[in-house]
């Protein structure tokens, strides 16, 4: 299967540069897999598709301020760092934006100089940086001098409002370098509305990393390797999800990250309903057509970039033909695309 099979044309003006005025005021396209029917709704209407006994599963990861403006300690030249994976408390895999070549051993300075970093290694353009912080912990440093890591297709400088809007209302566990964007549309009131209808809302964690937005650089889908991302599916959540399935309820995964964790932990059980197992660790599960979904019944997701692993997962869930029909309809109806764009429910 060729990566080029997952390409489509999108007018640049449909790439959302700002979120909708209210989270749940974004548009919602509802795609019915079996009938191939497409509905145009508002996101606040989504509660009407979730029945009593169903379960909405969200990713509670919290985006850290992963962009660190800095400079070389030796020359004073600009060197902005993007954290992409935490190795230990002060050791991170990073990307560096600099106008000059930068070698292992180079020291960097951030903020007023209270934070420094030393490049300890390099592989395929990714640097391993050890940070040193004077009189504070590194998480506090990120809050003080870090910048919200908006995606590169948002062609503007991050603003104060992005600190709230590029974060879900249920974000709890710091560690992501990109938002699980399908969840950005939910409000506290909408979640309470869903629960009041007799459905449950459960959370898991996957820290969205560089692998989620890393370009696919191969021609054949099978040759692409996903970068591992850290996840946790707690025992109490596992028990509740299995209970929903046993009672005949449906599992609504909010976003591709949530879907990947559930499917990573799902097991086919002969003679009974499928189950998920608790777990904590790393997943590099790559979902593309044809994939046999074991546990997820419905998917809430944004509109994704061409030729990405996210688009491939959506194609696996609803079928390529239906997906491209939906995307063509979205362009025609001028939906807003990507992280700050509109949403799709596939049922």
C-alpha positions as a Markdown table, in Angstrom:
| # | Residue | x | y | z |
|---|---|---|---|---|
| 1 | Unk | 0.0 | 0.0 | 0.0 |
| 2 | Unk | 1.4 | 3.4 | -1.1 |
| 3 | Unk | 1.6 | 6.4 | 1.2 |
| 4 | Unk | 0.4 | 8.5 | -1.8 |
| 5 | Unk | -3.0 | 6.8 | -1.6 |
| 6 | Unk | -3.6 | 8.9 | 1.5 |
| 7 | Unk | -3.2 | 12.2 | -0.2 |
| 8 | Unk | -5.8 | 14.9 | -0.8 |
| 9 | Unk | -5.9 | 18.6 | -1.8 |
| 10 | Unk | -6.9 | 21.2 | 0.7 |
| 11 | Unk | -7.3 | 24.9 | 0.1 |
| 12 | Unk | -4.8 | 26.7 | 2.5 |
| 13 | Unk | -7.5 | 29.1 | 3.7 |
| 14 | Unk | -9.3 | 26.1 | 5.4 |
| 15 | Unk | -6.4 | 25.5 | 7.8 |
| 16 | Unk | -7.7 | 26.9 | 11.1 |
| 17 | Unk | -5.3 | 29.5 | 12.6 |
| 18 | Unk | -7.4 | 30.1 | 15.7 |
| 19 | Unk | -9.9 | 27.9 | 17.6 |
| 20 | Unk | -13.7 | 28.5 | 17.4 |
| 21 | Unk | -14.9 | 31.2 | 19.7 |
| 22 | Unk | -16.3 | 28.6 | 22.1 |
| 23 | Unk | -15.0 | 25.0 | 22.3 |
| 24 | Unk | -18.2 | 23.3 | 21.6 |
| 25 | Unk | -19.2 | 25.8 | 18.9 |
| 26 | Unk | -17.1 | 24.1 | 16.3 |
| 27 | Unk | -18.8 | 22.1 | 13.6 |
| 28 | Unk | -19.3 | 18.4 | 13.7 |
| 29 | Unk | -19.5 | 16.0 | 10.7 |
| 30 | Unk | -21.2 | 12.7 | 11.6 |
| 31 | Unk | -20.2 | 9.8 | 9.4 |
| 32 | Unk | -22.2 | 6.6 | 9.5 |
| 33 | Unk | -19.9 | 3.7 | 8.4 |
| 34 | Unk | -22.6 | 1.3 | 7.3 |
| 35 | Unk | -25.1 | 3.6 | 5.6 |
| 36 | Unk | -22.4 | 6.0 | 4.4 |
| 37 | Unk | -24.7 | 8.8 | 5.5 |
| 38 | Unk | -23.1 | 12.2 | 6.3 |
| 39 | Unk | -24.7 | 14.7 | 8.7 |
| 40 | Unk | -23.6 | 18.3 | 9.4 |
| 41 | Unk | -24.1 | 19.3 | 13.0 |
| 42 | Unk | -22.5 | 21.4 | 15.8 |
| 43 | Unk | -20.2 | 19.8 | 18.3 |
| 44 | Unk | -22.5 | 20.6 | 21.2 |
| 45 | Unk | -25.0 | 18.1 | 19.5 |
| 46 | Unk | -22.6 | 15.1 | 20.0 |
| 47 | Unk | -24.2 | 14.1 | 23.3 |
| 48 | Unk | -27.3 | 13.0 | 21.3 |
| 49 | Unk | -25.2 | 10.2 | 19.6 |
| 50 | Unk | -24.0 | 8.8 | 22.9 |
| 51 | Unk | -26.6 | 6.5 | 24.5 |
| 52 | Unk | -27.1 | 5.4 | 28.1 |
| 53 | Unk | -24.6 | 2.6 | 28.9 |
| 54 | Unk | -22.0 | 3.9 | 26.4 |
| 55 | Unk | -18.6 | 5.2 | 27.5 |
| 56 | Unk | -16.6 | 8.2 | 26.3 |
| 57 | Unk | -12.9 | 7.6 | 26.7 |
| 58 | Unk | -10.6 | 10.7 | 26.8 |
| 59 | Unk | -6.8 | 11.2 | 26.9 |
| 60 | Unk | -6.0 | 13.3 | 30.0 |
| 61 | Unk | -2.4 | 14.2 | 29.0 |
| 62 | Unk | -1.4 | 17.8 | 29.5 |
| 63 | Unk | 0.7 | 19.7 | 27.0 |
| 64 | Unk | 3.9 | 21.1 | 28.4 |
| 65 | Unk | 5.4 | 24.4 | 27.1 |
| 66 | Unk | 7.8 | 22.4 | 25.0 |
| 67 | Unk | 9.4 | 25.3 | 23.0 |
| 68 | Unk | 12.4 | 26.9 | 24.7 |
| 69 | Unk | 13.9 | 30.0 | 23.2 |
| 70 | Unk | 17.6 | 30.0 | 23.9 |
| 71 | Unk | 21.1 | 30.8 | 22.6 |
| 72 | Unk | 24.5 | 29.3 | 22.3 |
| 73 | Unk | 26.6 | 29.9 | 25.4 |
| 74 | Unk | 29.8 | 30.3 | 23.3 |
| 75 | Unk | 28.6 | 32.6 | 20.4 |
| 76 | Unk | 25.3 | 34.0 | 21.6 |
| 77 | Unk | 23.6 | 32.8 | 18.4 |
| 78 | Unk | 19.9 | 31.9 | 18.5 |
| 79 | Unk | 19.1 | 28.2 | 19.3 |
| 80 | Unk | 15.4 | 27.5 | 20.0 |
| 81 | Unk | 14.9 | 24.0 | 21.4 |
| 82 | Unk | 11.7 | 21.8 | 21.0 |
| 83 | Unk | 11.4 | 19.1 | 23.6 |
| 84 | Unk | 10.1 | 15.9 | 22.0 |
| 85 | Unk | 10.6 | 13.1 | 24.5 |
| 86 | Unk | 11.5 | 13.0 | 28.2 |
| 87 | Unk | 14.3 | 10.4 | 29.0 |
| 88 | Unk | 14.7 | 11.4 | 32.7 |
| 89 | Unk | 14.0 | 14.4 | 34.9 |
| 90 | Unk | 16.4 | 16.6 | 33.0 |
| 91 | Unk | 17.4 | 14.6 | 30.0 |
| 92 | Unk | 15.3 | 15.1 | 26.8 |
| 93 | Unk | 15.3 | 14.3 | 23.2 |
| 94 | Unk | 15.0 | 17.6 | 21.3 |
| 95 | Unk | 14.9 | 19.3 | 18.0 |
| 96 | Unk | 17.0 | 22.5 | 17.6 |
| 97 | Unk | 16.3 | 25.5 | 15.4 |
| 98 | Unk | 19.6 | 27.2 | 14.8 |
| 99 | Unk | 21.3 | 29.0 | 11.9 |
| 100 | Unk | 24.7 | 27.4 | 12.5 |
| 101 | Unk | 25.9 | 23.8 | 12.9 |
| 102 | Unk | 25.8 | 22.7 | 16.5 |
| 103 | Unk | 27.9 | 19.9 | 17.8 |
| 104 | Unk | 27.8 | 17.4 | 20.7 |
| 105 | Unk | 29.2 | 19.2 | 23.8 |
| 106 | Unk | 27.8 | 22.6 | 22.9 |
| 107 | Unk | 26.3 | 24.4 | 25.8 |
| 108 | Unk | 23.0 | 26.4 | 25.5 |
| 109 | Unk | 21.5 | 29.1 | 27.8 |
| 110 | Unk | 17.8 | 29.8 | 28.4 |
| 111 | Unk | 15.9 | 32.6 | 30.1 |
| 112 | Unk | 18.1 | 34.8 | 32.1 |
| 113 | Unk | 20.8 | 32.2 | 32.2 |
| 114 | Unk | 19.5 | 30.3 | 35.2 |
| 115 | Unk | 18.8 | 27.3 | 32.9 |
| 116 | Unk | 21.5 | 25.7 | 30.8 |
| 117 | Unk | 21.7 | 22.7 | 28.5 |
| 118 | Unk | 24.4 | 20.6 | 27.2 |
| 119 | Unk | 24.1 | 18.5 | 24.0 |
| 120 | Unk | 25.1 | 14.9 | 25.0 |
| 121 | Unk | 24.3 | 13.1 | 21.8 |
| 122 | Unk | 22.9 | 13.3 | 18.3 |
| 123 | Unk | 21.0 | 10.8 | 16.0 |
| 124 | Unk | 19.1 | 11.6 | 12.7 |
| 125 | Unk | 18.9 | 15.3 | 13.6 |
| 126 | Unk | 17.5 | 14.7 | 17.1 |
| 127 | Unk | 19.7 | 15.9 | 20.0 |
| 128 | Unk | 19.9 | 14.6 | 23.5 |
| 129 | Unk | 20.1 | 17.5 | 25.9 |
| 130 | Unk | 20.9 | 17.5 | 29.6 |
| 131 | Unk | 19.4 | 20.5 | 31.3 |
| 132 | Unk | 20.8 | 22.1 | 34.5 |
| 133 | Unk | 18.5 | 24.3 | 36.6 |
| 134 | Unk | 19.6 | 26.7 | 39.3 |
| 135 | Unk | 17.2 | 26.8 | 42.3 |
| 136 | Unk | 14.1 | 25.4 | 40.7 |
| 137 | Unk | 12.6 | 22.3 | 39.2 |
| 138 | Unk | 12.5 | 21.8 | 35.4 |
| 139 | Unk | 8.6 | 21.8 | 35.2 |
| 140 | Unk | 8.5 | 25.2 | 36.9 |
| 141 | Unk | 11.1 | 26.4 | 34.4 |
| 142 | Unk | 8.9 | 25.3 | 31.4 |
| 143 | Unk | 6.0 | 27.2 | 32.8 |
| 144 | Unk | 8.0 | 30.3 | 33.2 |
| 145 | Unk | 10.1 | 30.5 | 30.0 |
| 146 | Unk | 8.6 | 27.9 | 27.7 |
| 147 | Unk | 6.2 | 28.6 | 24.8 |
| 148 | Unk | 3.1 | 26.6 | 23.8 |
| 149 | Unk | 4.2 | 24.3 | 21.0 |
| 150 | Unk | 1.6 | 25.1 | 18.3 |
| 151 | Unk | 1.9 | 23.1 | 15.1 |
| 152 | Unk | 4.0 | 24.6 | 12.2 |
| 153 | Unk | 0.9 | 25.0 | 10.0 |
| 154 | Unk | -0.5 | 27.6 | 12.4 |
| 155 | Unk | 1.3 | 30.6 | 10.9 |
| 156 | Unk | 1.4 | 32.9 | 13.9 |
| 157 | Unk | 3.1 | 33.5 | 17.2 |
| 158 | Unk | 1.5 | 31.7 | 20.1 |
| 159 | Unk | -0.7 | 34.0 | 22.2 |
| 160 | Unk | -1.7 | 34.0 | 25.9 |
| 161 | Unk | -5.0 | 32.5 | 25.0 |
| 162 | Unk | -3.3 | 29.4 | 23.4 |
| 163 | Unk | -2.1 | 28.4 | 26.9 |
| 164 | Unk | -5.8 | 27.6 | 27.7 |
| 165 | Unk | -7.2 | 26.7 | 24.3 |
| 166 | Unk | -4.4 | 24.3 | 23.2 |
| 167 | Unk | -5.2 | 22.2 | 26.2 |
| 168 | Unk | -8.3 | 20.0 | 27.0 |
| 169 | Unk | -10.5 | 20.9 | 29.9 |
| 170 | Unk | -9.7 | 17.6 | 31.5 |
| 171 | Unk | -5.9 | 17.7 | 31.0 |
| 172 | Unk | -4.3 | 16.3 | 34.2 |
| 173 | Unk | -0.9 | 14.6 | 33.4 |
| 174 | Unk | 1.9 | 16.8 | 32.1 |
| 175 | Unk | 4.0 | 15.3 | 29.4 |
| 176 | Unk | 2.6 | 15.9 | 25.9 |
| 177 | Unk | 4.4 | 18.0 | 23.3 |
| 178 | Unk | 1.2 | 18.3 | 21.1 |
| 179 | Unk | -2.4 | 18.4 | 22.1 |
| 180 | Unk | -4.8 | 15.4 | 21.7 |
| 181 | Unk | -6.8 | 17.8 | 19.5 |
| 182 | Unk | -10.1 | 15.8 | 19.2 |
| 183 | Unk | -10.6 | 16.6 | 22.9 |
| 184 | Unk | -10.3 | 20.4 | 22.5 |
| 185 | Unk | -14.0 | 20.7 | 21.6 |
| 186 | Unk | -15.3 | 19.4 | 24.9 |
| 187 | Unk | -16.4 | 21.7 | 27.8 |
| 188 | Unk | -17.2 | 20.8 | 31.4 |
| 189 | Unk | -20.9 | 21.4 | 30.7 |
| 190 | Unk | -20.9 | 19.1 | 27.7 |
| 191 | Unk | -19.2 | 16.3 | 29.6 |
| 192 | Unk | -21.8 | 16.7 | 32.4 |
| 193 | Unk | -24.5 | 16.6 | 29.8 |
| 194 | Unk | -23.2 | 13.3 | 28.5 |
| 195 | Unk | -23.0 | 11.8 | 32.0 |
| 196 | Unk | -26.5 | 13.0 | 32.8 |
| 197 | Unk | -27.8 | 10.9 | 29.9 |
| 198 | Unk | -26.5 | 7.7 | 31.5 |
| 199 | Unk | -23.2 | 7.4 | 29.7 |
| 200 | Unk | -19.9 | 7.3 | 31.5 |
| 201 | Unk | -16.7 | 9.2 | 30.9 |
| 202 | Unk | -13.3 | 7.6 | 31.6 |
| 203 | Unk | -9.7 | 8.7 | 31.0 |
| 204 | Unk | -6.4 | 7.2 | 30.1 |
| 205 | Unk | -3.1 | 8.8 | 29.3 |
| 206 | Unk | -0.9 | 8.9 | 26.2 |
| 207 | Unk | 1.7 | 11.6 | 26.1 |
| 208 | Unk | 1.6 | 12.8 | 22.5 |
| 209 | Unk | 5.1 | 12.9 | 21.2 |
| 210 | Unk | 7.1 | 13.6 | 18.1 |
| 211 | Unk | 5.9 | 10.4 | 16.5 |
| 212 | Unk | 2.3 | 11.6 | 16.2 |
| 213 | Unk | 3.2 | 14.5 | 13.8 |
| 214 | Unk | 6.5 | 13.1 | 12.4 |
| 215 | Unk | 6.2 | 13.1 | 8.5 |
| 216 | Unk | 6.0 | 9.7 | 6.8 |
| 217 | Unk | 9.2 | 9.7 | 4.7 |
| 218 | Unk | 8.8 | 6.3 | 2.9 |
| 219 | Unk | 6.8 | 5.3 | -0.1 |
| 220 | Unk | 5.3 | 2.1 | 1.3 |
| 221 | Unk | 3.0 | 2.3 | 4.3 |
| 222 | Unk | 4.4 | -0.9 | 5.7 |
| 223 | Unk | 7.9 | 0.5 | 5.9 |
| 224 | Unk | 7.0 | 3.4 | 8.3 |
| 225 | Unk | 8.0 | 2.9 | 11.9 |
| 226 | Unk | 6.0 | 4.7 | 14.6 |
| 227 | Unk | 8.0 | 6.4 | 17.4 |
| 228 | Unk | 7.1 | 5.0 | 20.8 |
| 229 | Unk | 4.8 | 7.1 | 23.1 |
| 230 | Unk | 4.3 | 6.6 | 26.8 |
| 231 | Unk | 0.9 | 5.5 | 28.0 |
| 232 | Unk | -1.1 | 4.4 | 31.0 |
| 233 | Unk | -4.4 | 2.5 | 31.2 |
| 234 | Unk | -5.2 | 2.1 | 34.9 |
| 235 | Unk | -6.8 | -1.0 | 36.5 |
| 236 | Unk | -9.9 | 0.8 | 37.6 |
| 237 | Unk | -10.4 | 2.2 | 34.1 |
| 238 | Unk | -9.8 | -1.2 | 32.5 |
| 239 | Unk | -12.5 | -2.7 | 34.7 |
| 240 | Unk | -15.0 | 0.0 | 33.8 |
| 241 | Unk | -14.4 | -0.3 | 30.1 |
| 242 | Unk | -14.8 | -4.1 | 30.2 |
| 243 | Unk | -17.9 | -3.7 | 32.2 |
| 244 | Unk | -19.4 | -1.4 | 29.5 |
| 245 | Unk | -18.6 | -3.9 | 26.8 |
| 246 | Unk | -20.1 | -6.8 | 28.8 |
| 247 | Unk | -23.4 | -4.9 | 29.2 |
| 248 | Unk | -23.5 | -4.2 | 25.4 |
| 249 | Unk | -22.4 | -0.5 | 25.6 |
| 250 | Unk | -20.3 | 1.2 | 23.0 |
| 251 | Unk | -16.8 | 2.6 | 23.4 |
| 252 | Unk | -16.4 | 6.2 | 22.0 |
| 253 | Unk | -12.7 | 7.0 | 21.7 |
| 254 | Unk | -11.9 | 10.7 | 21.7 |
| 255 | Unk | -9.0 | 11.0 | 19.3 |
| 256 | Unk | -6.5 | 8.7 | 17.6 |
| 257 | Unk | -4.3 | 8.7 | 20.7 |
| 258 | Unk | -7.0 | 7.3 | 22.9 |
| 259 | Unk | -7.9 | 4.8 | 20.1 |
| 260 | Unk | -4.3 | 3.6 | 19.9 |
| 261 | Unk | -4.0 | 3.0 | 23.6 |
| 262 | Unk | -7.3 | 1.0 | 23.8 |
| 263 | Unk | -6.4 | -1.1 | 20.8 |
| 264 | Unk | -2.9 | -1.6 | 22.0 |
| 265 | Unk | -4.3 | -3.1 | 25.2 |
| 266 | Unk | -7.3 | -4.9 | 23.6 |
| 267 | Unk | -7.3 | -8.7 | 23.4 |
| 268 | Unk | -9.5 | -11.0 | 21.3 |
| 269 | Unk | -11.2 | -13.4 | 23.7 |
| 270 | Unk | -12.8 | -16.5 | 22.1 |
| 271 | Unk | -16.4 | -17.1 | 23.1 |
| 272 | Unk | -17.0 | -13.8 | 24.8 |
| 273 | Unk | -16.7 | -10.1 | 24.2 |
| 274 | Unk | -13.3 | -8.6 | 23.7 |
| 275 | Unk | -11.5 | -7.2 | 26.7 |
| 276 | Unk | -8.8 | -4.6 | 27.4 |
| 277 | Unk | -5.9 | -5.2 | 29.8 |
| 278 | Unk | -4.4 | -2.6 | 32.2 |
| 279 | Unk | -0.9 | -1.4 | 31.4 |
| 280 | Unk | 1.7 | 1.2 | 31.5 |
| 281 | Unk | 4.6 | 1.6 | 29.1 |
| 282 | Unk | 5.4 | 2.5 | 25.5 |
| 283 | Unk | 3.3 | 1.9 | 22.4 |
| 284 | Unk | 4.3 | 2.2 | 18.8 |
| 285 | Unk | 1.1 | 0.6 | 17.5 |
| 286 | Unk | 0.6 | 1.7 | 13.8 |
| 287 | Unk | -3.0 | 1.4 | 12.7 |
| 288 | Unk | -3.7 | 1.4 | 8.9 |
| 289 | Unk | -6.0 | -0.4 | 6.5 |
| 290 | Unk | -7.0 | -3.2 | 6.8 |
| 291 | Unk | -7.0 | -3.3 | 10.6 |
| 292 | Unk | -9.5 | -5.3 | 12.7 |
| 293 | Unk | -10.6 | -3.0 | 15.5 |
| 294 | Unk | -11.0 | -5.1 | 18.7 |
| 295 | Unk | -12.6 | -2.7 | 21.2 |
| 296 | Unk | -13.3 | 0.8 | 19.9 |
| 297 | Unk | -16.9 | 1.3 | 18.4 |
| 298 | Unk | -16.9 | 5.0 | 17.6 |
| 299 | Unk | -14.2 | 7.5 | 16.9 |
| 300 | Unk | -14.2 | 11.3 | 17.5 |
| 301 | Unk | -11.4 | 13.0 | 15.6 |
| 302 | Unk | -10.4 | 16.2 | 13.8 |
| 303 | Unk | -9.5 | 16.5 | 10.1 |
| 304 | Unk | -5.9 | 15.4 | 9.5 |
| 305 | Unk | -3.0 | 16.3 | 7.3 |
| 306 | Unk | -2.6 | 14.3 | 4.0 |
| 307 | Unk | -0.3 | 11.3 | 4.0 |
| 308 | Unk | -0.1 | 11.1 | 7.8 |
| 309 | Unk | -0.5 | 8.1 | 10.2 |
| 310 | Unk | -3.5 | 9.8 | 11.7 |
| 311 | Unk | -5.3 | 9.9 | 8.4 |
| 312 | Unk | -4.4 | 6.2 | 7.9 |
| 313 | Unk | -6.0 | 5.3 | 11.2 |
| 314 | Unk | -9.2 | 7.1 | 10.2 |
| 315 | Unk | -9.2 | 5.3 | 6.9 |
| 316 | Unk | -8.8 | 2.0 | 8.7 |
| 317 | Unk | -11.8 | 2.8 | 11.0 |
| 318 | Unk | -14.3 | 3.8 | 8.4 |
| 319 | Unk | -12.8 | 2.8 | 5.0 |
| 320 | Unk | -10.8 | 4.9 | 2.6 |
| 321 | Unk | -13.7 | 5.4 | 0.2 |
| 322 | Unk | -16.0 | 6.8 | 2.9 |
| 323 | Unk | -13.2 | 8.8 | 4.5 |
| 324 | Unk | -12.3 | 10.6 | 1.2 |
| 325 | Unk | -16.0 | 11.2 | 0.5 |
| 326 | Unk | -16.3 | 12.8 | 3.9 |
| 327 | Unk | -13.1 | 14.9 | 3.4 |
| 328 | Unk | -14.4 | 16.1 | -0.1 |
| 329 | Unk | -17.7 | 17.1 | 1.6 |
| 330 | Unk | -15.8 | 18.9 | 4.3 |
| 331 | Unk | -13.8 | 21.0 | 1.8 |
| 332 | Unk | -17.0 | 21.7 | -0.1 |
| 333 | Unk | -18.8 | 22.8 | 3.0 |
| 334 | Unk | -15.7 | 24.8 | 4.2 |
| 335 | Unk | -15.0 | 23.0 | 7.4 |
| 336 | Unk | -12.0 | 24.1 | 9.3 |
| 337 | Unk | -9.1 | 21.7 | 9.3 |
| 338 | Unk | -6.3 | 20.4 | 11.6 |
| 339 | Unk | -5.6 | 21.1 | 15.3 |
| 340 | Unk | -7.8 | 24.1 | 15.8 |
| 341 | Unk | -10.4 | 23.0 | 13.2 |
| 342 | Unk | -13.7 | 21.2 | 13.3 |
| 343 | Unk | -14.5 | 17.6 | 14.3 |
| 344 | Unk | -15.8 | 14.4 | 12.9 |
| 345 | Unk | -17.7 | 11.6 | 14.6 |
| 346 | Unk | -17.5 | 8.2 | 13.0 |
| 347 | Unk | -20.2 | 5.7 | 14.1 |
